[in-house]
Amino acid sequence: MKRYIFLRPIILTFSYQSLLLLWTAIFFVTLIQLFEIYNLWAIYLLTLLLLMLDAGLTVGWMLVMRRYAKWRVRFFAFVNLYLGTGHFLVLASLGYWTLQVFNDSAELHLPTLAIGRWLILLALFISAYGVWKSYQTKIARYQIKIKNLPQAWSGKKIVMFADVHLGNIRGINFINTTVDLVKNEKPDLVLIPGDYFDGPPADLEALAAPLAKIKAKHGVFFCDGNHEEFKHNVPFVHALKKAGVVVLNNDFVEINGLQIIGVDYRSTRGVRHLRKVLKAIDFDRDKPSILMKHVPSGFKAANEAHVNLMVSGHTHMGQVFPFNLLTKILFRGYEYGLTPYKNMQVLTTVGVGTWGPPQRVGTHSEIVSIVLQ
């Protein structure tokens, strides 16, 4: 099978473009119907515009993955905004056709064309609202009891944030705002469980530099997310270390009797893999510990290793409706918030940034503030 691994990106691209074509066809037919577009040239131009936008999504990703340039980033941001807006326009289109079928079958004689046009306007409003909402960062506060917590940590504050996704759409201004919010919490310790960067080439050192302004007494700690491991994680790790961040990829530190463990993404994707990695890390199973793991999974292995608290991100809680319903199913109740698992607790953050469309609808952006007890 390894001989055919080169086919994977081709198959993924083909599948992605096929889905986009179906998505575009639904919206195209809806526009023709709702706005009664019968002019042949207008139909040709609309077809060409929508196909160009669809192709732009794949082209934009290819451009930003090759090398960093401002115009590439702006183009990528534009097509992702189109993707997010198109998502809500397609939902509006499906709502219109559902209404049309129901209206015809029940003979209700509703003004479906007018309602459909209002649905399109509502979709545009929701899209704009989603962009605004994604920049309204909240502070989620928790008080967490940890068994045998050393007295030195009682009442101390840990700030955790993940999924900033810096590089393509979110940049220096966004991380500066995030850092200011973190500093306002006056944390004793800061944890970043992955996806600080978005993955494609960028000015990594400039994006990491604001973290040096966080003066947490016990430091700032990070572990890789999947976006740091698209290819090689070395440039990302180097930039973070230069900013004074301690990178814990399959490693740990002990601070005043509390152990902070971090694992990477690639080598801990399954329970068996996480169990193997944790076994190789020489931390004391009888002392309290906090595990940073980007994806909220592998709970059985972490619990067996006597981890007290796992902190994660990754899910974005779906980021936009209706994907928040999907993450509930995929992560089985561990997609967001503080949830117990046997003798351990799992804390999953919704994330502070966004991936893909810079929007949040049905979710929010947050920084997590934890007081230990």
Secondary structure in CASP SS format (residue, H / E / C, confidence):
PFRMAT SS
TARGET T0000
AUTHOR 0000-0000-0000
METHOD secondary structure of the structure
MODEL  1
M C 1.00
K H 1.00
R H 1.00
Y H 1.00
I C 1.00
F C 1.00
L H 1.00
R H 1.00
P H 1.00
I H 1.00
I H 1.00
L H 1.00
T H 1.00
F H 1.00
S H 1.00
Y H 1.00
Q H 1.00
S H 1.00
L H 1.00
L H 1.00
L H 1.00
L H 1.00
W H 1.00
T H 1.00
A H 1.00
I H 1.00
F H 1.00
F H 1.00
V H 1.00
T H 1.00
L H 1.00
I H 1.00
Q H 1.00
L H 1.00
F C 1.00
E C 1.00
I C 1.00
Y C 1.00
N C 1.00
L H 1.00
W H 1.00
A H 1.00
I H 1.00
Y H 1.00
L H 1.00
L H 1.00
T H 1.00
L H 1.00
L H 1.00
L H 1.00
L H 1.00
M H 1.00
L H 1.00
D H 1.00
A H 1.00
G H 1.00
L H 1.00
T H 1.00
V H 1.00
G H 1.00
W H 1.00
M H 1.00
L H 1.00
V H 1.00
M H 1.00
R H 1.00
R C 1.00
Y C 1.00
A C 1.00
K H 1.00
W H 1.00
R H 1.00
V H 1.00
R H 1.00
F H 1.00
F H 1.00
A H 1.00
F H 1.00
V H 1.00
N H 1.00
L H 1.00
Y H 1.00
L H 1.00
G H 1.00
T H 1.00
G H 1.00
H H 1.00
F H 1.00
L H 1.00
V H 1.00
L H 1.00
A H 1.00
S H 1.00
L H 1.00
G H 1.00
Y H 1.00
W H 1.00
T H 1.00
L H 1.00
Q H 1.00
V H 1.00
F H 1.00
N H 1.00
D H 1.00
S H 1.00
A H 1.00
E C 1.00
L C 1.00
H C 1.00
L C 1.00
P C 1.00
T H 1.00
L H 1.00
A H 1.00
I H 1.00
G H 1.00
R H 1.00
W H 1.00
L H 1.00
I H 1.00
L H 1.00
L H 1.00
A H 1.00
L H 1.00
F H 1.00
I H 1.00
S H 1.00
A H 1.00
Y H 1.00
G H 1.00
V H 1.00
W H 1.00
K H 1.00
S C 1.00
Y C 1.00
Q C 1.00
T E 1.00
K E 1.00
I E 1.00
A E 1.00
R E 1.00
Y E 1.00
Q E 1.00
I E 1.00
K C 1.00
I C 1.00
K C 1.00
N C 1.00
L C 1.00
P C 1.00
Q H 1.00
A H 1.00
W H 1.00
S C 1.00
G C 1.00
K C 1.00
K E 1.00
I E 1.00
V E 1.00
M E 1.00
F C 1.00
A C 1.00
D C 1.00
V C 1.00
H C 1.00
L E 1.00
G C 1.00
N C 1.00
I C 1.00
R E 1.00
G C 1.00
I H 1.00
N H 1.00
F H 1.00
I H 1.00
N H 1.00
T H 1.00
T H 1.00
V H 1.00
D H 1.00
L H 1.00
V H 1.00
K H 1.00
N H 1.00
E C 1.00
K C 1.00
P C 1.00
D C 1.00
L E 1.00
V E 1.00
L E 1.00
I E 1.00
P C 1.00
G C 1.00
D C 1.00
Y C 1.00
F E 1.00
D C 1.00
G C 1.00
P C 1.00
P C 1.00
A C 1.00
D C 1.00
L H 1.00
E H 1.00
A H 1.00
L H 1.00
A H 1.00
A H 1.00
P H 1.00
L H 1.00
A H 1.00
K H 1.00
I C 1.00
K C 1.00
A C 1.00
K C 1.00
H C 1.00
G C 1.00
V E 1.00
F E 1.00
F E 1.00
C C 1.00
D C 1.00
G C 1.00
N H 1.00
H H 1.00
E H 1.00
E H 1.00
F C 1.00
K C 1.00
H C 1.00
N C 1.00
V H 1.00
P H 1.00
F H 1.00
V H 1.00
H H 1.00
A H 1.00
L H 1.00
K H 1.00
K H 1.00
A C 1.00
G C 1.00
V C 1.00
V E 1.00
V E 1.00
L C 1.00
N C 1.00
N C 1.00
D E 1.00
F E 1.00
V E 1.00
E E 1.00
I E 1.00
N C 1.00
G C 1.00
L E 1.00
Q E 1.00
I E 1.00
I E 1.00
G E 1.00
V C 1.00
D C 1.00
Y C 1.00
R H 1.00
S H 1.00
T H 1.00
R C 1.00
G C 1.00
V H 1.00
R H 1.00
H H 1.00
L H 1.00
R H 1.00
K H 1.00
V H 1.00
L H 1.00
K H 1.00
A H 1.00
I C 1.00
D C 1.00
F C 1.00
D C 1.00
R C 1.00
D C 1.00
K C 1.00
P C 1.00
S E 1.00
I E 1.00
L E 1.00
M E 1.00
K C 1.00
H C 1.00
V C 1.00
P C 1.00
S C 1.00
G C 1.00
F H 1.00
K H 1.00
A H 1.00
A H 1.00
N H 1.00
E H 1.00
A C 1.00
H C 1.00
V C 1.00
N C 1.00
L E 1.00
M E 1.00
V E 1.00
S E 1.00
G C 1.00
H C 1.00
T C 1.00
H H 1.00
M H 1.00
G H 1.00
Q C 1.00
V E 1.00
F C 1.00
P C 1.00
F H 1.00
N H 1.00
L H 1.00
L H 1.00
T H 1.00
K H 1.00
I H 1.00
L H 1.00
F C 1.00
R C 1.00
G C 1.00
Y C 1.00
E C 1.00
Y C 1.00
G E 1.00
L E 1.00
T E 1.00
P E 1.00
Y E 1.00
K C 1.00
N C 1.00
M E 1.00
Q E 1.00
V E 1.00
L E 1.00
T E 1.00
T C 1.00
V C 1.00
G C 1.00
V C 1.00
G C 1.00
T C 1.00
W C 1.00
G C 1.00
P C 1.00
P C 1.00
Q C 1.00
R C 1.00
V E 1.00
G C 1.00
T C 1.00
H C 1.00
S E 1.00
E E 1.00
I E 1.00
V E 1.00
S E 1.00
I E 1.00
V E 1.00
L E 1.00
Q C 1.00
END
